[in-house]
């Protein structure tokens, strides 16, 4: 689940093309992490507190020096990179309220992966 603007958003399992895209994301994030040159951190299946909301990116990356403290519960450190694989069940939320929340939080880079269209939209700050 995610909390956005006071609304609880239930996130069903993605399955299908979106699930394949999520697996591919992890491999591609290794390249992103290597570009950081000094480490950083890449995580999947996390919850990140963003302002008054809580987001569950499909994957997220933190540049060196901005790595989150790993502990139970939501992470408090805004990722430098947020990655979302769009699926029919989550598409509207990820392109709308969730995208807006990421950008307001100053996420440096946001990848919106559309497996159905075989496209990636990259938004850089």
N, C-alpha and C positions, 0 to 999 in steps of 0.2 A: 504494500500500500504506500501511497504517497500523500502528503498533506500540502495542498496548494491553495492559497487564499482562503484558508479555513475549511476547505472541502477535502474530504477523504476520497482519494481516487484509488479504486481497486485495480490492480494490474494483473490480468490473467496471464498464464503461461503463454509465451509467444508462439512456439511451435513453428512448423513449416519453414518457409523461406527466411523469416526473421530469425529463427533459431540458428540456421546455417550462417547467416550474416553475423550473428553475435559471436559464433565460434571463430570466424575469420577475423573479426575485430581484434580479438586477443592477439593473434599472430601479427597483425599490422601494428598494433600498439607497441610491440617490441621495437619496431623501427622508430616510432615516435620517441620512445624512451632513450634509444641510442642517440638520437639527435640532441637530446638534452646534455649529452657528453659527460655528465658527472653523476649519473644515477637517476634519481627521482623514484617515483613509485607508480605502478599501474595496478589497479584493483578492479575486480568484478564483484557483483552481488553485494554491494554496499548501500548504505543509506547515508545521505549527506544532508546536514542541516543547512538550509539556505534561507537566511532571514527568519521569518516565522514559519517557513515551510520545510518539508522534508522530501528530498528527491531520491529516487533509486535509479541512477544511470545504469545502462547495460554494461558500461565500462567507464572508468575515469582514470585520469593521469595527473600526477603532481610533479612539477619541476623540482630539481634539486633545491633544497632549502625551504621548500613549501610542503614537504611530505607530512601527511596527517599522523597523529599519534594513534596507533592501533590499540583499540580497547573495545569492550562490548558496547553495543548501541551505535547510535548515529555518529558519524564523523563530523567534527566542527570546522575542518579546514576545507575551504572552497577549492575544488579541483581546477587545475589550469586547463584541462581538457575534459569535456563531457562527451560521451558517445551514446547515441540512441539509435537502435534498429527499429524502424517504423513497422508496425504490424496493423492489420485492420482494426484490432481492438484498442490500440493505443495511439494511433496516428493523430487523431484530432487533438488529444492532450499534448502530445510531444511537439506538434507544430504550433500550438497555441500557447496555453498558460505555462507549460513547462519550459518552452523555449524562452519565453519572456522572463521567467524567473532566473534562468541561467544567465541571460544577458545582463539583467539588473545586478546580479551578483558578481559581475566582472569575470566570468569564466573567459579565459583568453581564447579558447578555441572550442567550437562545438561541431561535432560531426553528426549529421542526420542521414542515416543509411536507409535507403529505400530498396529492399531486395527485389520487390516486384518490378520496379522500373530499372533495376540494376544501376542505380545512381547514388551518388553521395553529394550532399550539400555541406560545404565547409564554411562556417562562419568564424571569421577571425576578428578579434578586437583591435 
